[in-house]
């Protein structure tokens, strides 16, 4: 099969590309903004910006068996290019998110209510926040006569380079742990059930959907049905890290996430992490057959242990959050470590005044 992967060098895309290229019958082309050279004959990286439609139109000059799209578009951008993609592929894969779903007392399935249908927050509904944007983009597919598309919805995924805790990425909690700093965690999020899925499992299941006629014109949640409270996941992280490094994790619990929401991902907290997120994968199994997901704690142990051996970080600090964090933990970041006047001002305001 000839497969085009748009934006395939991110956390999820890397795993998928690796699995696809292990099959010698596949011819895999991946867009990337940085030059990457492949050592495999059936894997080619094309340098260019996949958000640039002109680049895409020059790149795509033959019909692909599948186009797998990891790009995050504005709604208008997707609408402008959707018919083009559907014309030039036998099956187009659009990555949405299970964050689209509203709060639910039952396990979430593909027919569960979406935020755009159930939320009463007009300001949020009129926003361009990630979950709302994905809801609107899913609506575009209902207007298309062609049905050679598949919407896939992962939820929180983890791998060696992405280890989330509540609403925090590894840079906001694990880096602090490894630097012997106290971490902050809200008790209201801690008591919520969540579902986190091993990234490679998501990739393997996407591959099972390629060319699967049952998946055409369908939206499919790809998550494990295993779930745990965030407090359980935090305690397991604690055990893994202490066994691996000998470091004792220092945790400062705060009663709720109200103050955190003022400095860090307020919509994600209010309209996702403060919901219980438990999923049914009955529809997935009806299309691909039974599948055994990696057990959460087994997967986390392997990923955390490997990451600690060779840690790499994304250096893009939110200085409002860092100021708030230092205020809560009675720490201080030297201003010489903060680049730019605006960033210094943000830090000072949230460390001392707000």
C-alpha positions as a Markdown table, in Angstrom:
| # | Residue | x | y | z |
|---|---|---|---|---|
| 1 | Unk | 0.0 | 0.0 | 0.0 |
| 2 | Unk | 1.1 | 3.6 | -0.7 |
| 3 | Unk | 0.5 | 5.7 | 2.4 |
| 4 | Unk | 1.0 | 9.4 | 3.0 |
| 5 | Unk | 1.4 | 10.5 | 6.6 |
| 6 | Unk | 0.9 | 14.2 | 7.3 |
| 7 | Unk | 2.8 | 15.4 | 10.3 |
| 8 | Unk | 4.1 | 12.0 | 11.1 |
| 9 | Unk | 7.1 | 13.0 | 13.2 |
| 10 | Unk | 5.1 | 13.8 | 16.4 |
| 11 | Unk | 4.6 | 11.6 | 19.4 |
| 12 | Unk | 1.8 | 9.4 | 17.9 |
| 13 | Unk | 3.0 | 9.7 | 14.3 |
| 14 | Unk | 6.5 | 8.4 | 14.9 |
| 15 | Unk | 5.1 | 5.1 | 16.3 |
| 16 | Unk | 2.7 | 4.6 | 13.4 |
| 17 | Unk | 5.4 | 5.4 | 10.7 |
| 18 | Unk | 7.7 | 2.9 | 12.4 |
| 19 | Unk | 5.1 | 0.1 | 12.4 |
| 20 | Unk | 4.0 | 0.8 | 8.8 |
| 21 | Unk | 7.5 | 0.8 | 7.4 |
| 22 | Unk | 8.2 | -2.6 | 9.0 |
| 23 | Unk | 5.9 | -4.0 | 6.4 |
| 24 | Unk | 7.9 | -4.2 | 3.2 |
| 25 | Unk | 4.7 | -4.2 | 1.1 |
| 26 | Unk | 4.0 | -0.6 | 2.3 |
| 27 | Unk | 5.5 | 2.5 | 0.6 |
| 28 | Unk | 5.3 | 5.2 | 3.3 |
| 29 | Unk | 5.8 | 8.9 | 2.7 |
| 30 | Unk | 6.0 | 11.3 | 5.6 |
| 31 | Unk | 5.9 | 15.1 | 5.6 |
| 32 | Unk | 8.3 | 16.9 | 8.0 |
| 33 | Unk | 9.4 | 20.5 | 8.5 |
| 34 | Unk | 12.9 | 19.4 | 9.2 |
| 35 | Unk | 15.2 | 17.3 | 7.0 |
| 36 | Unk | 15.1 | 13.7 | 8.0 |
| 37 | Unk | 16.9 | 10.9 | 6.1 |
| 38 | Unk | 15.5 | 7.4 | 6.1 |
| 39 | Unk | 17.6 | 4.3 | 6.0 |
| 40 | Unk | 14.6 | 2.2 | 4.8 |
| 41 | Unk | 13.9 | 1.8 | 1.2 |
| 42 | Unk | 10.1 | 1.9 | 1.7 |
| 43 | Unk | 10.1 | 5.1 | 3.9 |
| 44 | Unk | 10.6 | 8.6 | 2.5 |
| 45 | Unk | 10.5 | 11.9 | 4.3 |
| 46 | Unk | 9.5 | 15.0 | 2.3 |
| 47 | Unk | 10.5 | 18.3 | 3.7 |
| 48 | Unk | 7.8 | 20.9 | 3.8 |
| 49 | Unk | 5.0 | 22.5 | 5.8 |
| 50 | Unk | 1.9 | 20.3 | 5.6 |
| 51 | Unk | -0.2 | 23.3 | 6.8 |
| 52 | Unk | 0.7 | 25.0 | 3.5 |
| 53 | Unk | -2.0 | 23.8 | 1.0 |
| 54 | Unk | 0.1 | 24.8 | -2.0 |
| 55 | Unk | 2.8 | 22.4 | -0.7 |
| 56 | Unk | 0.2 | 19.7 | -0.3 |
| 57 | Unk | -1.2 | 20.2 | -3.8 |
| 58 | Unk | 2.3 | 19.9 | -5.3 |
| 59 | Unk | 3.1 | 16.8 | -3.2 |
| 60 | Unk | -0.1 | 14.8 | -3.9 |
| 61 | Unk | -0.2 | 13.9 | -7.6 |
| 62 | Unk | -1.4 | 10.3 | -7.4 |
| 63 | Unk | -4.1 | 8.4 | -5.5 |
| 64 | Unk | -2.9 | 7.0 | -2.1 |
| 65 | Unk | -4.3 | 3.9 | -0.5 |
| 66 | Unk | -4.5 | 6.0 | 2.7 |
| 67 | Unk | -3.7 | 9.5 | 3.9 |
| 68 | Unk | -3.2 | 9.7 | 7.6 |
| 69 | Unk | -3.5 | 13.2 | 8.9 |
| 70 | Unk | -2.1 | 14.3 | 12.3 |
| 71 | Unk | -2.2 | 18.0 | 11.5 |
| 72 | Unk | -4.2 | 20.4 | 13.7 |
| 73 | Unk | -6.2 | 22.7 | 11.5 |
| 74 | Unk | -8.4 | 25.7 | 11.9 |
| 75 | Unk | -11.9 | 24.7 | 10.9 |
| 76 | Unk | -11.9 | 26.8 | 7.7 |
| 77 | Unk | -8.5 | 25.3 | 6.6 |
| 78 | Unk | -9.8 | 21.7 | 6.9 |
| 79 | Unk | -13.0 | 22.6 | 5.1 |
| 80 | Unk | -11.0 | 24.1 | 2.2 |
| 81 | Unk | -8.9 | 21.0 | 1.7 |
| 82 | Unk | -11.2 | 18.1 | 2.7 |
| 83 | Unk | -12.6 | 17.4 | -0.7 |
| 84 | Unk | -9.1 | 17.5 | -2.2 |
| 85 | Unk | -7.9 | 14.8 | 0.3 |
| 86 | Unk | -10.9 | 12.6 | -0.3 |
| 87 | Unk | -10.3 | 12.8 | -4.1 |
| 88 | Unk | -6.7 | 11.7 | -3.8 |
| 89 | Unk | -7.0 | 8.8 | -1.5 |
| 90 | Unk | -9.0 | 5.6 | -1.1 |
| 91 | Unk | -9.2 | 6.3 | 2.7 |
| 92 | Unk | -8.6 | 9.5 | 4.6 |
| 93 | Unk | -7.9 | 9.3 | 8.3 |
| 94 | Unk | -8.8 | 12.4 | 10.4 |
| 95 | Unk | -7.5 | 12.5 | 14.0 |
| 96 | Unk | -10.0 | 14.0 | 16.3 |
| 97 | Unk | -10.1 | 13.5 | 20.1 |
| 98 | Unk | -12.3 | 12.0 | 22.8 |
| 99 | Unk | -12.1 | 15.4 | 24.5 |
| 100 | Unk | -15.1 | 16.2 | 22.2 |
| 101 | Unk | -17.4 | 14.3 | 24.6 |
| 102 | Unk | -19.4 | 15.9 | 27.3 |
| 103 | Unk | -19.5 | 14.7 | 30.9 |
| 104 | Unk | -21.1 | 11.3 | 31.2 |
| 105 | Unk | -22.2 | 9.0 | 34.1 |
| 106 | Unk | -21.9 | 6.0 | 31.7 |
| 107 | Unk | -19.0 | 4.6 | 29.7 |
| 108 | Unk | -18.5 | 6.9 | 26.7 |
| 109 | Unk | -19.2 | 5.5 | 23.3 |
| 110 | Unk | -19.4 | 7.0 | 19.8 |
| 111 | Unk | -23.0 | 8.0 | 20.3 |
| 112 | Unk | -22.4 | 9.8 | 23.6 |
| 113 | Unk | -23.2 | 13.5 | 23.8 |
| 114 | Unk | -20.6 | 16.0 | 22.5 |
| 115 | Unk | -19.6 | 19.2 | 24.2 |
| 116 | Unk | -21.2 | 21.3 | 21.5 |
| 117 | Unk | -24.5 | 19.6 | 22.2 |
| 118 | Unk | -24.5 | 19.5 | 26.0 |
| 119 | Unk | -22.4 | 22.4 | 27.2 |
| 120 | Unk | -24.3 | 25.6 | 28.3 |
| 121 | Unk | -21.2 | 27.8 | 28.5 |
| 122 | Unk | -21.8 | 30.2 | 25.5 |
| 123 | Unk | -18.4 | 31.7 | 25.9 |
| 124 | Unk | -16.7 | 28.3 | 25.7 |
| 125 | Unk | -18.9 | 27.2 | 22.8 |
| 126 | Unk | -17.9 | 30.3 | 20.8 |
| 127 | Unk | -14.2 | 29.7 | 21.5 |
| 128 | Unk | -11.6 | 28.1 | 19.3 |
| 129 | Unk | -10.4 | 25.8 | 22.1 |
| 130 | Unk | -9.1 | 22.4 | 20.9 |
| 131 | Unk | -12.0 | 20.2 | 21.9 |
| 132 | Unk | -14.6 | 22.6 | 20.4 |
| 133 | Unk | -12.6 | 23.0 | 17.2 |
| 134 | Unk | -12.5 | 19.2 | 16.8 |
| 135 | Unk | -16.2 | 19.0 | 17.4 |
| 136 | Unk | -16.8 | 21.5 | 14.6 |
| 137 | Unk | -14.4 | 19.7 | 12.3 |
| 138 | Unk | -16.2 | 16.4 | 12.8 |
| 139 | Unk | -19.4 | 18.2 | 11.7 |
| 140 | Unk | -17.8 | 18.9 | 8.3 |
| 141 | Unk | -17.7 | 15.2 | 7.4 |
| 142 | Unk | -21.5 | 15.0 | 7.7 |
| 143 | Unk | -21.9 | 17.4 | 4.8 |
| 144 | Unk | -19.6 | 15.3 | 2.5 |
| 145 | Unk | -21.2 | 12.8 | 0.1 |
| 146 | Unk | -18.0 | 10.7 | -0.1 |
| 147 | Unk | -17.6 | 8.2 | 2.6 |
| 148 | Unk | -14.0 | 7.2 | 2.1 |
| 149 | Unk | -13.0 | 8.7 | 5.4 |
| 150 | Unk | -12.5 | 7.5 | 9.0 |
| 151 | Unk | -12.5 | 9.7 | 12.1 |
| 152 | Unk | -10.3 | 8.3 | 14.8 |
| 153 | Unk | -10.5 | 9.6 | 18.4 |
| 154 | Unk | -7.7 | 8.8 | 20.8 |
| 155 | Unk | -7.9 | 10.1 | 24.3 |
| 156 | Unk | -4.8 | 10.6 | 26.5 |
| 157 | Unk | -1.9 | 8.6 | 25.1 |
| 158 | Unk | 1.5 | 8.0 | 26.7 |
| 159 | Unk | 4.9 | 6.8 | 25.5 |
| 160 | Unk | 8.5 | 7.3 | 26.4 |
| 161 | Unk | 8.4 | 11.0 | 25.5 |
| 162 | Unk | 4.9 | 11.9 | 26.7 |
| 163 | Unk | 4.0 | 11.2 | 30.3 |
| 164 | Unk | 1.0 | 13.2 | 31.5 |
| 165 | Unk | -0.2 | 13.8 | 35.1 |
| 166 | Unk | -3.7 | 15.3 | 35.2 |
| 167 | Unk | -3.4 | 18.4 | 33.0 |
| 168 | Unk | 0.4 | 18.5 | 33.3 |
| 169 | Unk | 2.9 | 17.4 | 30.6 |
| 170 | Unk | 6.2 | 15.9 | 31.8 |
| 171 | Unk | 7.9 | 19.2 | 31.8 |
| 172 | Unk | 5.5 | 20.6 | 34.4 |
| 173 | Unk | 5.9 | 17.7 | 36.9 |
| 174 | Unk | 8.5 | 15.0 | 36.0 |
| 175 | Unk | 11.3 | 17.5 | 35.4 |
| 176 | Unk | 10.6 | 19.1 | 38.8 |
| 177 | Unk | 10.7 | 15.7 | 40.4 |
| 178 | Unk | 14.0 | 14.8 | 38.9 |
| 179 | Unk | 15.3 | 18.3 | 40.1 |
| 180 | Unk | 14.3 | 17.4 | 43.6 |
| 181 | Unk | 11.5 | 20.0 | 43.6 |
| 182 | Unk | 8.0 | 19.7 | 45.1 |
| 183 | Unk | 5.2 | 19.1 | 42.7 |
| 184 | Unk | 1.6 | 20.4 | 43.1 |
| 185 | Unk | -1.5 | 18.4 | 42.4 |
| 186 | Unk | -5.2 | 19.3 | 42.8 |
| 187 | Unk | -7.3 | 17.0 | 44.9 |
| 188 | Unk | -10.4 | 17.5 | 42.7 |
| 189 | Unk | -8.6 | 16.2 | 39.6 |
| 190 | Unk | -7.0 | 13.4 | 41.7 |
| 191 | Unk | -10.4 | 11.9 | 42.5 |
| 192 | Unk | -11.5 | 11.7 | 38.9 |
| 193 | Unk | -11.3 | 8.5 | 36.9 |
| 194 | Unk | -9.3 | 8.7 | 33.7 |
| 195 | Unk | -8.3 | 6.5 | 30.8 |
| 196 | Unk | -4.7 | 6.6 | 29.4 |
| 197 | Unk | -3.7 | 4.4 | 26.4 |
| 198 | Unk | -0.3 | 3.3 | 25.3 |
| 199 | Unk | 0.5 | 5.2 | 22.1 |
| 200 | Unk | 1.7 | 2.1 | 20.2 |
| 201 | Unk | -1.6 | 0.4 | 20.8 |
| 202 | Unk | -3.3 | 3.4 | 19.1 |
| 203 | Unk | -1.0 | 3.1 | 16.1 |
| 204 | Unk | -1.5 | -0.7 | 15.8 |
| 205 | Unk | -5.3 | -0.2 | 15.8 |
| 206 | Unk | -5.1 | 2.6 | 13.2 |
| 207 | Unk | -3.2 | 0.1 | 10.9 |
| 208 | Unk | -6.0 | -2.4 | 11.4 |
| 209 | Unk | -8.5 | 0.2 | 10.1 |
| 210 | Unk | -6.6 | 0.9 | 6.9 |
| 211 | Unk | -8.5 | -0.6 | 4.0 |
| 212 | Unk | -11.2 | -1.9 | 6.4 |
| 213 | Unk | -14.5 | -1.2 | 4.7 |
| 214 | Unk | -16.3 | -1.4 | 8.1 |
| 215 | Unk | -14.4 | 1.8 | 9.1 |
| 216 | Unk | -15.4 | 3.9 | 6.0 |
| 217 | Unk | -17.7 | 6.8 | 7.0 |
| 218 | Unk | -17.3 | 6.0 | 10.7 |
| 219 | Unk | -16.0 | 7.8 | 13.8 |
| 220 | Unk | -14.2 | 5.4 | 16.1 |
| 221 | Unk | -12.9 | 5.9 | 19.6 |
| 222 | Unk | -9.5 | 4.3 | 20.2 |
| 223 | Unk | -8.9 | 3.9 | 23.9 |
| 224 | Unk | -8.4 | 1.1 | 26.4 |
| 225 | Unk | -11.4 | 0.4 | 28.6 |
| 226 | Unk | -9.1 | 0.2 | 31.7 |
| 227 | Unk | -9.5 | 3.2 | 33.9 |
| 228 | Unk | -8.0 | 4.6 | 37.2 |
| 229 | Unk | -8.2 | 7.6 | 39.4 |
| 230 | Unk | -5.5 | 10.2 | 38.8 |
| 231 | Unk | -4.4 | 9.7 | 42.4 |
| 232 | Unk | -3.7 | 6.0 | 41.6 |
| 233 | Unk | -1.6 | 7.0 | 38.6 |
| 234 | Unk | 0.3 | 9.6 | 40.7 |
| 235 | Unk | 1.1 | 7.0 | 43.3 |
| 236 | Unk | 2.2 | 4.6 | 40.7 |
| 237 | Unk | 4.5 | 7.2 | 39.1 |
| 238 | Unk | 5.8 | 7.8 | 42.6 |
| 239 | Unk | 6.6 | 4.1 | 43.1 |
| 240 | Unk | 8.3 | 3.8 | 39.7 |
| 241 | Unk | 10.5 | 6.9 | 40.1 |
| 242 | Unk | 11.5 | 6.1 | 43.7 |
| 243 | Unk | 12.5 | 2.5 | 42.7 |
| 244 | Unk | 14.4 | 3.8 | 39.7 |
| 245 | Unk | 16.2 | 6.8 | 41.1 |
| 246 | Unk | 15.9 | 6.6 | 44.9 |
| 247 | Unk | 14.3 | 10.1 | 44.9 |
| 248 | Unk | 11.4 | 10.7 | 47.2 |
| 249 | Unk | 8.7 | 12.6 | 45.4 |
| 250 | Unk | 7.4 | 15.6 | 47.4 |
| 251 | Unk | 3.8 | 16.3 | 46.7 |
| 252 | Unk | 1.9 | 19.4 | 47.7 |
| 253 | Unk | -1.8 | 18.8 | 47.4 |
| 254 | Unk | -4.2 | 21.7 | 46.9 |
| 255 | Unk | -7.9 | 21.4 | 47.5 |
| 256 | Unk | -9.1 | 22.2 | 44.0 |
| 257 | Unk | -7.9 | 23.4 | 40.6 |
| 258 | Unk | -9.5 | 26.9 | 40.8 |
| 259 | Unk | -6.2 | 28.8 | 41.2 |
| 260 | Unk | -4.4 | 26.5 | 38.7 |
| 261 | Unk | -7.1 | 27.2 | 36.1 |
| 262 | Unk | -6.0 | 30.9 | 36.1 |
| 263 | Unk | -2.6 | 30.0 | 34.9 |
| 264 | Unk | -2.8 | 26.7 | 33.1 |
| 265 | Unk | -5.2 | 25.2 | 30.5 |
| 266 | Unk | -8.5 | 26.3 | 32.1 |
| 267 | Unk | -10.8 | 24.8 | 29.4 |
| 268 | Unk | -9.0 | 21.5 | 29.5 |
| 269 | Unk | -9.3 | 21.4 | 33.3 |
| 270 | Unk | -13.0 | 22.4 | 33.4 |
| 271 | Unk | -14.3 | 20.5 | 30.4 |
| 272 | Unk | -12.2 | 17.4 | 30.6 |
| 273 | Unk | -9.9 | 16.6 | 33.6 |
| 274 | Unk | -12.7 | 17.4 | 36.0 |
| 275 | Unk | -14.9 | 14.8 | 34.3 |
| 276 | Unk | -14.7 | 11.1 | 34.8 |
| 277 | Unk | -13.4 | 9.6 | 31.6 |
| 278 | Unk | -14.3 | 6.0 | 31.1 |
| 279 | Unk | -14.8 | 4.5 | 27.6 |
| 280 | Unk | -16.4 | 1.6 | 25.9 |
| 281 | Unk | -14.6 | 0.2 | 22.9 |
| 282 | Unk | -17.4 | -2.1 | 21.7 |
| 283 | Unk | -17.6 | -0.3 | 18.3 |
| 284 | Unk | -13.8 | -0.6 | 17.8 |
| 285 | Unk | -13.9 | -4.3 | 18.5 |
| 286 | Unk | -16.9 | -4.8 | 16.2 |
| 287 | Unk | -14.7 | -3.4 | 13.4 |
| 288 | Unk | -11.2 | -4.8 | 14.0 |
| 289 | Unk | -12.0 | -7.8 | 16.3 |
| 290 | Unk | -10.8 | -8.3 | 19.8 |
| 291 | Unk | -7.6 | -6.5 | 20.8 |
| 292 | Unk | -5.5 | -6.7 | 24.0 |
| 293 | Unk | -4.3 | -3.3 | 25.2 |
| 294 | Unk | -1.1 | -3.0 | 27.2 |
| 295 | Unk | -2.0 | -2.8 | 30.9 |
| 296 | Unk | -1.6 | 0.8 | 32.1 |
| 297 | Unk | 0.8 | 0.3 | 35.0 |
| 298 | Unk | 2.9 | -2.1 | 33.0 |
| 299 | Unk | 3.2 | 0.4 | 30.1 |
| 300 | Unk | 3.9 | 3.3 | 32.4 |
| 301 | Unk | 6.7 | 1.5 | 34.2 |
| 302 | Unk | 8.5 | 0.7 | 31.0 |
| 303 | Unk | 8.1 | 4.2 | 29.6 |
| 304 | Unk | 9.1 | 6.1 | 32.7 |
| 305 | Unk | 12.1 | 3.8 | 33.3 |
| 306 | Unk | 13.3 | 4.3 | 29.8 |
| 307 | Unk | 12.8 | 8.1 | 29.8 |
| 308 | Unk | 14.6 | 8.6 | 33.1 |
| 309 | Unk | 17.7 | 6.9 | 31.6 |
| 310 | Unk | 17.9 | 9.5 | 28.8 |
| 311 | Unk | 15.5 | 12.4 | 29.6 |
| 312 | Unk | 14.8 | 15.1 | 27.0 |
| 313 | Unk | 12.6 | 18.1 | 27.5 |
| 314 | Unk | 10.6 | 20.6 | 25.5 |
| 315 | Unk | 11.8 | 24.0 | 26.6 |
| 316 | Unk | 8.7 | 26.2 | 26.2 |
| 317 | Unk | 7.9 | 27.5 | 29.7 |
| 318 | Unk | 4.6 | 29.2 | 30.7 |
| 319 | Unk | 6.0 | 31.8 | 33.0 |
| 320 | Unk | 2.5 | 32.6 | 34.5 |
| 321 | Unk | 2.4 | 28.9 | 35.6 |
| 322 | Unk | 6.0 | 28.9 | 36.8 |
| 323 | Unk | 5.3 | 32.1 | 38.9 |
| 324 | Unk | 2.2 | 30.5 | 40.4 |
| 325 | Unk | 4.0 | 27.3 | 41.1 |
| 326 | Unk | 6.9 | 29.0 | 42.8 |
| 327 | Unk | 4.5 | 31.0 | 44.9 |
| 328 | Unk | 2.7 | 27.9 | 46.0 |
| 329 | Unk | 5.9 | 26.0 | 46.8 |
| 330 | Unk | 7.8 | 29.0 | 48.2 |
| 331 | Unk | 10.5 | 28.8 | 45.6 |
| 332 | Unk | 12.0 | 31.4 | 43.4 |
| 333 | Unk | 13.4 | 31.3 | 39.8 |
| 334 | Unk | 16.4 | 33.6 | 39.1 |
| 335 | Unk | 15.4 | 36.3 | 36.6 |
| 336 | Unk | 18.6 | 35.5 | 34.7 |
| 337 | Unk | 17.1 | 32.2 | 33.8 |
| 338 | Unk | 14.0 | 33.8 | 32.2 |
| 339 | Unk | 14.5 | 35.0 | 28.6 |
| 340 | Unk | 12.7 | 38.2 | 27.5 |
| 341 | Unk | 11.3 | 41.2 | 29.4 |
| 342 | Unk | 7.6 | 40.1 | 29.0 |
| 343 | Unk | 8.4 | 36.6 | 30.4 |
| 344 | Unk | 10.1 | 38.2 | 33.4 |
| 345 | Unk | 7.1 | 40.5 | 34.0 |
| 346 | Unk | 4.7 | 37.6 | 33.8 |
| 347 | Unk | 6.8 | 35.6 | 36.3 |
| 348 | Unk | 7.1 | 38.4 | 38.8 |
| 349 | Unk | 3.3 | 39.2 | 38.6 |
| 350 | Unk | 2.2 | 35.6 | 39.3 |
| 351 | Unk | 5.0 | 34.9 | 41.8 |
| 352 | Unk | 4.4 | 38.0 | 44.0 |
| 353 | Unk | 1.2 | 39.9 | 43.1 |
| 354 | Unk | -1.6 | 37.9 | 41.5 |
